Each structure stands twice: as C-alpha cells, then as structure tokens.
Amino acid sequence: MKFKAQLTSELSLWQLSPLEAREQIAALLFLADESWMMINRYLPTATIYALRQAGEFVGSIVVKAQDETTLEIMNIAVIPTHQRHGFGRQLINFVEHDACQQGYRRLLVGTGDGSVQNIAFYIRAGFRFAEIKTNFFEQYEQPIIENGIQLRDMIVLVKELFI
C-alpha cells in the first residue's frame, strides 16, 4: 500500500497493488462489477486507488490506460453508507488531475444501460455520451439486474481533460 494524498483531516487516498486490492477492497470492487471473471481481466494491469476514513476503506477507483491519450475508469465504488457524500466525485477529481499530469487527454467510463443513477452521476461530473457497446453484458456469467432492468448494453461516456 502506497500513500498518495491526505484529502481532508480524516480522509486519505492510497494506491494498492492488485493483490492488496483483492485482499482489502474486494467488497468495493464487487459493488461496481458483479463478476470476478471481469474484474480479474483488468485488475492486473490497472492502477487502483482507495479512499480511507477512520481506518476503513470507503471508496475505490480502478483506472487503466487504453492508449497514450485515453484513461478508462474500469471500476468505481463507494460503500452504500457513504454514497451521496462526495466521495465518488473526489475519486474522479483525483484521477482527472493525475491523468492530466501524466499527459492523458480523455477519461472514459462505461456503465450499464439500466444504471440510471450512475449515468446521472457521470453527467454531473462532466462526462458526455460517446458510444453504446451493444450486448456487452452477454459475456457475464449471470444476468445483472439494476432498477428492475436486465443490463444488456454498455453506455460509454467520455470527458475531455484540459491542463
């Protein structure tokens, strides 16, 4: 575990290795992606950050370079008791700042077509619709239901980053 930043007097950001992530924030990873098969595809080559408050990890974000100019958010989650308190936004703000420092120009994120709250969150954070990956969720072992909707397509959103 590598300390990255003290965000407030009570909140710190840490970078975890894939093994540390599996051991320490597995529940957070699974909140955002209900398939260990899929998580295991991106986790080994991703960068993993986690928010820690009062000795407990309360949020995480996993990012992966898609090319030299584009970084993709593969997984972002906040424990339910801490949602709607700005933790997700803090994670995105950190990643945006860090991405700009590394020369990235775009930030991508994908979410399910029934993930209404997620889509609204990303739009409020400045993302715009970019693409629909039809039948994306067919590769999952089990159907995923959100808001009474079986997820079928992935909605991809993009945010242009400016230095």
HURABEL-V32300 format. One record per pair of residues at least 24 apart in sequence whose C-alpha atoms are under 6 Angstrom apart, sorted by the first residue. I is the first residue (numbers start at 1). J is the second residue. Records with the same first field share a line. If there is no record, write none. Layout:
I: J / J
This chain:
10: 53
11: 52 / 53
12: 51 / 52
13: 50 / 51
14: 49 / 50
15: 48 / 49
16: 48
18: 43 / 44
28: 77
32: 75 / 77
69: 104 / 105
70: 104 / 106 / 107
71: 107
72: 107 / 108 / 109
73: 109
100: 163
105: 161
106: 159 / 160 / 161
107: 158 / 159
108: 157 / 158
109: 156 / 157
110: 154 / 155 / 156
111: 154 / 155
112: 151 / 154 / 155
113: 151 / 153 / 154 / 155
114: 146 / 149 / 151
127: 157 / 158 / 159
128: 157 / 158
129: 157
130: 156 / 157 / 158
131: 156
132: 156
